């Protein structure tokens, strides 16, 4: 989203109330920051607006705005999650917003090359908007705080916009292109697949040789890969990196989760001991509790926590209850090392290579210990946990910290 006149828009944003107060002012300021590319500021303002959203229509409107920010920042997976939530909520509680959610989701999927899905969504949006043009009651009933402009679904310009979006799907340029160096590496007709071990929607396996990631997560991972590699940690080879696209060469080895070696706990402990021995003073990435709890709050406000995926002893809690407990039970200090952030058997390859490194940073060692113990205990038993601590060199682990850092992972 690039404004035609950045200086004029920046001046307009500067004239907004400082700090913005009230739902409408917060959303207006957030949309201005989105247009200027100030994504973090836009998210902060929208989170505040979400906390003030007191009707289903307002919740849907802010959810669409949040999805827009993630989409323009390059985080297509989070954007899709939020667009779909907005659409579902609109269908049941705020029907005047259905066409807006359909339009935004359709365009987002079209940019990803998912043209059939995009066409179905936009076609439904167009039908709703054309029908609404003759329905004056819809125009009168529409709330004033629509997604970007104050317009009812019956506004002819909205139907025209949907027709334009449908027509744009036929233009090959509508799909976000790969950067030149990545396109050259993958060739003119790359074979894309999501059928890989991690089964992550944010990673594609291409040409049976490369893993491709895109967006802010890819940029963060590239920075951390570079730093870790320079400090002697085994990490995947970067085959290409340009703009926000990261291409990693397939290491040709399964993870410890799919091909567990004898003494898997000892292997995990040795790998983690080496990582935690890196120099904290030179690590440029901050993953201390202040950072994690701020990020966790955002996850809760934006509804990005999957409470159905909580560990068994936390099922039944709300995301807000977990966040409140984290603040109430926060440790008084942190034992700082360079942490992985998602240290589980699935993120360690046979041979000791570490993968999925976007959360690497300075944090409490128990950030890694807690997740390793959780997965080893569940999948390989107490013997593996004992082997892990012996290899790591910790003979009296702090059970309260293990529980705390396992709890914080529930929100991610």
C-alpha distance (Angstrom), angle and dihedral (degrees) to the residues before:
residue distance angle dihedral
X1 . . .
X2 3.83 . .
X3 3.81 117.6 .
X4 3.77 118.9 -134.3
X5 3.80 91.8 -129.1
X6 3.79 112.4 27.5
X7 3.81 94.2 179.8
X8 3.80 92.5 53.5
X9 3.79 92.1 46.8
X10 3.80 92.5 46.4
X11 3.80 89.2 52.2
X12 3.80 90.1 50.1
X13 3.81 91.7 50.7
X14 3.81 89.5 48.4
X15 3.81 89.9 56.4
X16 3.82 93.0 56.6
X17 3.82 116.9 104.2
X18 3.81 112.3 -75.1
X19 2.89 110.3 -113.5
X20 3.81 95.8 14.8
X21 3.78 112.9 -122.7
X22 3.76 128.5 -165.8
X23 3.75 130.9 29.3
X24 3.81 98.4 -82.4
X25 3.82 95.3 46.2
X26 3.80 92.0 48.7
X27 3.79 92.7 51.4
X28 3.80 93.4 44.8
X29 3.80 91.9 51.1
X30 3.82 91.0 45.7
X31 3.79 92.4 52.7
X32 3.80 89.7 50.7
X33 3.80 91.1 52.2
X34 3.82 90.1 47.2
X35 3.79 90.4 54.7
X36 3.79 89.7 50.0
X37 3.80 91.4 50.3
X38 3.81 93.7 -112.4
X39 3.78 93.3 137.6
X40 3.80 99.7 165.5
X41 3.80 91.9 52.0
X42 3.79 90.5 47.2
X43 3.82 91.3 52.3
X44 3.81 92.1 48.7
X45 3.80 91.7 52.8
X46 3.79 94.0 44.5
X47 3.80 91.4 50.1
X48 3.79 87.8 55.8
X49 3.80 90.0 48.1
X50 3.80 91.1 49.9
X51 3.79 90.0 55.4
X52 3.82 88.0 55.1
X53 3.83 95.6 44.2
X54 3.80 103.7 119.6
X55 3.82 101.8 171.2
X56 3.81 134.1 51.4
X57 3.81 89.4 -114.9
X58 3.79 92.0 56.1
X59 3.80 92.2 47.2
X60 3.80 90.5 52.2
X61 3.80 92.4 46.4
X62 3.81 93.6 52.3
X63 3.80 91.7 43.7
X64 3.80 90.1 56.2
X65 3.81 90.0 47.6
X66 3.80 91.3 50.4
X67 3.79 90.2 50.0
X68 3.81 89.1 51.4
X69 3.81 91.2 54.9
X70 3.80 93.1 50.3
X71 3.80 90.8 45.2
X72 3.81 94.4 52.6
X73 3.80 90.3 43.7
X74 3.82 87.7 56.9
X75 3.81 98.6 -108.8
X76 3.79 95.9 128.1
X77 3.81 96.0 166.0
X78 3.81 94.4 57.4
X79 3.79 90.8 42.1
X80 3.80 91.7 54.2
X81 3.81 91.6 48.4
X82 3.80 91.2 53.5
X83 3.81 95.6 42.9
X84 3.80 90.6 52.1
X85 3.80 91.4 48.0
X86 3.80 89.8 50.3
X87 3.79 91.3 49.8
X88 3.80 93.5 48.8
X89 3.81 92.4 47.9
X90 3.80 92.0 45.9
X91 3.80 92.7 52.4
X92 3.81 91.3 55.7
X93 3.80 105.0 31.3
X94 3.82 112.3 10.5
X95 3.82 109.6 32.9
X96 3.80 93.3 169.4
X97 3.81 86.8 70.9
X98 3.80 98.4 50.6
X99 3.80 95.1 94.9
X100 3.80 91.5 48.7
X101 3.81 92.5 52.5
X102 3.80 90.9 45.8
X103 3.81 91.7 50.1
X104 3.80 95.8 49.3
X105 3.80 94.6 43.8
X106 3.79 91.7 45.9
X107 3.78 93.4 52.8
X108 3.82 91.7 45.6
X109 3.81 92.5 53.2
X110 3.78 91.0 44.8
X111 3.80 90.3 56.2
X112 3.81 87.6 55.3
X113 3.80 91.6 53.5
X114 3.82 94.5 -107.2
X115 3.77 89.8 131.3
X116 3.81 101.3 160.8
X117 3.81 92.3 53.4
X118 3.80 90.6 44.7
X119 3.78 92.7 50.6
X120 3.81 92.6 51.2
X121 3.80 92.2 51.0
X122 3.78 95.1 45.7
X123 3.79 92.0 46.2
X124 3.80 89.8 55.1
X125 3.81 90.5 47.4
X126 3.80 91.0 51.0
X127 3.80 92.4 50.4
X128 3.80 91.0 52.1
X129 3.79 93.2 47.4
X130 3.78 94.7 46.8
X131 3.80 90.9 49.1
X132 3.79 90.4 48.7
X133 3.80 92.9 55.8
X134 3.80 89.1 74.4
X135 3.80 94.7 41.0
X136 3.78 108.5 84.7
X137 3.79 92.2 178.2
X138 3.79 90.5 65.0
X139 3.80 90.0 51.6
X140 3.79 91.7 51.8
X141 3.80 94.6 43.9
X142 3.79 97.0 49.0
X143 3.82 115.0 112.9
X144 3.78 118.4 -117.6
X145 3.80 95.7 -124.6
X146 3.80 101.5 74.0
X147 3.75 124.1 160.2
X148 3.79 102.6 -79.8
X149 3.77 107.5 -23.9
X150 3.78 132.7 35.3
X151 3.77 97.0 -109.7
X152 3.77 134.7 126.7
X153 3.81 121.1 -127.7
X154 3.81 88.4 -105.3
X155 3.80 93.1 63.7
X156 3.84 104.8 119.8
X157 3.80 91.1 -139.8
X158 3.81 90.3 64.0
X159 3.80 93.2 55.0
X160 3.80 88.0 47.6
X161 3.79 89.5 52.7
X162 3.79 91.3 52.6
X163 3.82 91.5 49.7
X164 3.80 88.6 52.0
X165 3.80 90.9 50.1
X166 3.80 91.2 50.9
X167 3.78 91.2 49.6
X168 3.80 90.8 48.8
X169 3.81 90.9 60.2
X170 3.81 87.7 72.7
X171 3.81 90.7 58.6
X172 3.84 111.3 89.4
X173 3.81 88.2 -147.7
X174 3.83 90.2 66.5
X175 3.81 91.0 76.9
X176 3.80 111.8 81.0
X177 3.82 105.8 -105.2
X178 3.78 125.7 -132.7
X179 3.82 115.9 -112.1
X180 3.84 112.4 -96.4
X181 3.81 97.3 -106.2
X182 3.80 91.8 49.3
X183 3.80 92.9 46.0
X184 3.81 90.3 50.3
X185 3.81 91.8 50.8
X186 3.81 95.7 47.8
X187 3.80 95.5 43.1
X188 3.81 132.1 -135.2
X189 3.82 96.9 -62.4
X190 3.80 109.0 29.7
X191 3.80 119.8 -176.2
X192 3.81 109.6 -126.1
X193 3.79 124.4 -162.1
X194 3.81 137.6 167.0
X195 3.83 90.9 -165.4
X196 3.78 97.0 107.9
X197 3.78 134.0 120.1
X198 3.80 97.0 -91.7
X199 3.81 93.8 49.0
X200 3.79 88.1 -156.4
X201 3.78 119.3 160.1
X202 3.80 89.7 -143.6
X203 3.82 95.3 59.7
X204 3.80 129.8 63.3
X205 3.79 127.1 -165.6
X206 3.80 108.0 -138.6
X207 3.79 130.7 -165.7
X208 3.81 89.3 -11.9
X209 3.80 86.0 -81.6
X210 3.80 112.6 70.1
X211 3.79 141.1 49.8
X212 3.80 112.9 -143.4
X213 3.80 124.7 -160.0
X214 3.78 127.6 177.8
X215 3.79 136.6 -167.3
X216 3.80 136.6 29.2
X217 3.81 91.2 -35.9
X218 3.80 89.2 58.7
X219 3.79 92.1 50.0
X220 3.80 91.5 50.4
X221 3.79 91.9 47.7
X222 3.81 92.8 50.2
X223 3.80 91.3 53.9
X224 3.78 91.2 50.7
X225 3.80 94.5 44.1
X226 3.78 89.8 54.3
X227 3.80 93.4 49.4
X228 3.81 95.4 44.6
X229 3.80 93.2 46.7
X230 3.79 90.4 52.8
X231 3.81 88.5 54.4
X232 3.79 96.0 53.1
X233 3.82 100.6 -99.4
X234 3.82 115.6 141.2
X235 3.81 107.1 -115.3
X236 3.83 134.7 158.2
X237 3.79 118.7 -78.1
X238 3.79 113.8 -103.3
X239 3.80 104.8 -129.9
X240 3.81 93.8 -179.8
X241 3.78 140.0 -11.2
X242 3.80 126.1 -176.9
X243 3.80 132.3 151.0
X244 3.81 102.5 -26.8
X245 3.82 99.2 -28.4
X246 3.80 120.4 104.8
X247 3.80 121.9 -170.6
X248 3.80 117.7 -166.6
X249 3.79 124.3 -169.5
X250 3.79 114.8 -120.6
X251 3.80 106.2 -104.7
X252 3.80 91.2 -149.5
X253 3.80 94.1 -129.8
X254 3.80 131.6 106.4
X255 3.78 122.4 -126.2
X256 3.78 123.2 -101.2
X257 3.81 87.7 -109.2
X258 3.80 94.5 61.7
X259 3.80 98.1 34.2
X260 3.80 106.4 25.4
X261 3.81 113.2 -167.2
X262 3.79 123.0 -143.4
X263 3.79 108.1 -79.1
X264 3.80 94.0 19.5
X265 3.79 90.4 169.8
X266 3.79 91.6 57.8
X267 3.81 90.8 48.3
X268 3.81 91.3 51.7
X269 3.80 91.3 47.3
X270 3.79 94.0 51.0
X271 3.81 93.6 47.8
X272 3.80 92.4 48.9
X273 3.80 92.9 46.4
X274 3.82 89.4 57.4
X275 3.80 92.3 48.8
X276 3.79 93.3 48.1
X277 3.80 89.9 51.1
X278 3.81 91.9 67.2
X279 3.82 116.8 112.1
X280 3.80 109.6 -88.5
X281 3.80 92.6 -165.2
X282 3.80 92.7 66.1
X283 3.82 98.1 40.8
X284 3.83 107.5 112.4
X285 3.82 95.9 -164.1
X286 3.80 122.0 89.1
X287 3.80 119.0 -151.1
X288 3.79 99.4 153.3
X289 3.79 121.2 138.7
X290 3.80 95.7 -90.8
X291 3.79 89.1 58.8
X292 3.80 94.5 43.1
X293 3.80 95.1 47.7
X294 3.80 91.7 48.3
X295 3.79 89.3 51.9
X296 3.81 90.8 45.2
X297 3.80 90.8 53.6
X298 3.80 89.5 54.2
X299 3.79 90.7 50.4
X300 3.81 90.2 52.9
X301 3.81 96.6 45.3
X302 3.79 93.1 47.3
X303 3.81 93.6 47.1
X304 3.79 94.2 -119.0
X305 3.81 96.2 134.3
X306 3.81 117.5 103.7
X307 3.81 102.0 -144.8
X308 3.81 90.0 -179.3
X309 3.81 88.3 66.4
X310 3.82 95.4 55.9
X311 3.79 118.5 126.0
X312 3.80 112.7 -92.2
X313 3.81 95.1 -100.8
X314 3.81 91.1 53.7
X315 3.81 98.7 45.8
X316 3.78 110.6 122.8
X317 3.80 94.4 35.6
X318 3.78 120.1 113.7
X319 3.79 120.8 -128.1
X320 3.81 89.0 -112.3
X321 3.81 91.0 53.9
X322 3.80 90.4 52.4
X323 3.81 90.8 49.6
X324 3.81 91.4 49.3
X325 3.81 90.6 51.0
X326 3.80 90.9 50.0
X327 3.79 90.7 56.2
X328 3.80 93.6 43.5
X329 3.82 94.8 47.6
X330 3.82 98.3 37.4
X331 3.83 112.6 145.1
X332 3.79 114.8 -113.1
X333 3.80 93.4 -126.5
X334 3.81 142.0 13.8
X335 3.81 129.0 -126.3
X336 3.79 96.5 -142.1
X337 3.80 125.4 -146.5
X338 3.81 135.1 139.2
X339 3.81 102.5 -78.5
X340 3.79 132.2 -162.9
X341 3.80 95.1 -145.8
X342 3.80 97.4 -146.8
X343 3.79 102.6 41.2
X344 3.79 104.1 169.5
X345 3.83 132.7 134.2
X346 3.81 89.9 -99.0
X347 3.82 90.5 61.5
X348 3.81 96.0 52.0
X349 3.79 118.7 73.5
X350 3.77 125.0 -147.8
X351 3.78 102.8 -87.7
X352 3.82 93.3 40.6
X353 3.81 102.4 -85.2
X354 3.81 114.6 150.8
X355 3.82 121.3 -137.9
X356 3.82 137.4 -178.8
X357 3.78 93.4 44.8
X358 3.79 102.9 166.5
X359 3.82 93.0 112.3
X360 3.82 97.8 50.5
X361 3.79 113.5 132.4
X362 3.77 148.2 112.8
X363 3.79 109.4 -55.9
X364 3.78 144.9 126.5
X365 3.82 112.4 -54.1
X366 3.80 88.3 -128.3
X367 3.79 88.5 67.9
X368 3.83 85.8 76.0
X369 3.79 99.4 29.0
X370 3.80 92.8 57.2
X371 3.80 96.2 55.0
X372 3.79 94.0 42.2
X373 3.81 91.3 51.8
X374 3.79 92.7 45.6
X375 3.80 94.3 53.7
X376 3.80 96.3 38.5
X377 3.80 91.7 50.6
X378 3.82 93.7 47.1
X379 3.81 96.9 44.3
X380 3.80 106.1 27.0
X381 3.81 107.6 19.5
X382 3.80 138.4 -120.8
X383 3.80 92.3 -56.5
X384 3.78 90.5 65.5
X385 3.80 90.7 48.9
X386 3.80 90.2 53.8
X387 3.80 91.3 49.0
X388 3.79 89.6 49.5
X389 3.80 95.3 54.6
X390 3.80 92.3 43.6
X391 3.82 92.6 53.2
X392 3.78 91.7 43.3
X393 3.79 91.1 50.0
X394 3.81 100.7 -121.7
X395 3.77 114.5 126.3
X396 3.82 101.8 170.7
X397 3.83 107.8 38.1
X398 3.80 118.2 -167.1
X399 3.80 103.0 -113.0
X400 3.82 93.0 -165.4
X401 3.81 91.4 56.9
X402 3.79 91.1 45.8
X403 3.81 88.9 55.1
X404 3.82 93.2 44.9
X405 3.79 96.2 52.3
X406 3.79 91.6 43.8
X407 3.81 87.3 53.9
X408 3.80 94.4 51.6
X409 3.81 89.8 53.4
X410 3.82 88.6 62.7
X411 3.80 88.8 74.9
X412 3.83 94.8 56.0
